[in-house]
């Protein structure tokens, strides 16, 4: 008898199974009767209900059996008791964290700003802050996209004198050296937490340097203590690029704003635009130059493919009169069709017949997967999609979100939230905290987890994993088709994993 099986029988005995019954089952096993094995699902439920020393003893036995490690003192019901239901949430302040400490936690907005600067081919990234921030960013950017170790990411490291008396003098001195060595076409000054704490005015410093050296210098503020993740860094860095733009005559093109992953030329949306003869303008931040950004106001329409570019699109609409279409990675075919219609109306072009055909294909796939997914519970972690639009769509298919994780909530989300609440009222919490989720799984027993997690660990709990990262390179009905197929696969996997886990 191996260690796992021995631990299982000891656990069964501790839970009150008579020794005579255990011996009878062992005898049946020797004769090949596998149906005589104890019900593992019931054993785990009983273990969760125990308290005190007995629960600790059972936890150790469970680990010997190969079950996921269970930290002493954490209780899934207690964690859920601290959360709000979606119906009780009015602002992001109503959305709590599962626990005070986060693991793995969120990325710093400094990372977001670095990603934007990396997408502008001739932009020099200047980090202003402490040794730690400088090291973090340089380690992040030691690749060919930034020019390697001697590439276009440099730092102005502050000392105690700068922190006490201000960094303006040091910044001007360093910038003179930077211009002499790199001759940049444009520069992004990225402030860090310490700059925002001491209150140095880097918007004014950027304006002074722009005037003095006659090159665009933009300030991007990335203090992490005021935001939840790295997306504000992306948003602020993209928005800062508006200062580089100059009024142009309209050339009928479209700008693609907010594309972070993949090549826009590989998307369904690009294929329809190219077939209609629409010229492509600037793509931010997925690959452009300072000159292309300068000429961005020549566009007829801006296509916003992620929330990070909404402030820039709104600023361009106000300053240059360029309308924008919000074309996120939507899941609902009706939403995607409506967005295509808005876009082609702005372009003053007829809607291609192929778009209608793609819509019908999605609806057929929807009907195909519907019987298998209806009533299936899941937990939403993070995806490439619009959080509440996706959950609203899945609810319309009959799936049941038990817990939704989100670090962002705006007025625009409440139409989708009302749609979700018409079907169910899930828990809601902040994202990027999978450590305490392990104990929530044992209470809610979802069929699949949507986001980034450890697949093997979930499988041992009878939970499938749904990754949506490939959808980050898609736009249009391909996003809907991908999600429908991914959900169908997750449900099929969950049936198998739940049987393995005895659920």
Secondary structure, DSSP 8 states (H G I E B T S, - for coil): --HHHHHHHHHHHHTT--HHHHHHHHHHHHTT-GGGS--HHHHHHHHHH--HHHHHHHHHHHHHTT-----TT--HHHHHHTSEEGGG-SSGGG---SSSS-SB----HHHHHHHHHHHBTTEEEEEEE-HHHHHHHHHHS-SGGGTGGGSSEEEEE--HHHHHH-SHHHHHHHHHHHHHHH--SEEEEEE-HHHHHHT--HHHHHHHHHHHHTSEEEEEE--GGG-SSSHHHHHHHHHHGGGG-------S-EEEE---SS-GGGSHHHHHHHHTT--EEEEETTSB-HHHHHTGGG-SEEEE-SGGGHHHHHHHHHHH--EEEE------HHHHHHHHHHHHHHTT----HHHHHHHHHHHHHHHHHHHHHTT-EEEE---SS-HHHHHHHHHHTT-EEEEEE-S---GGGHHHHHHHHTT---EEE-SSBHHHHHHHHHHH--SEEESS--HHHHHHTT-EEE--GGGGG--SHHHHHHHHHHHHHHHHHHHHHHHHTT-
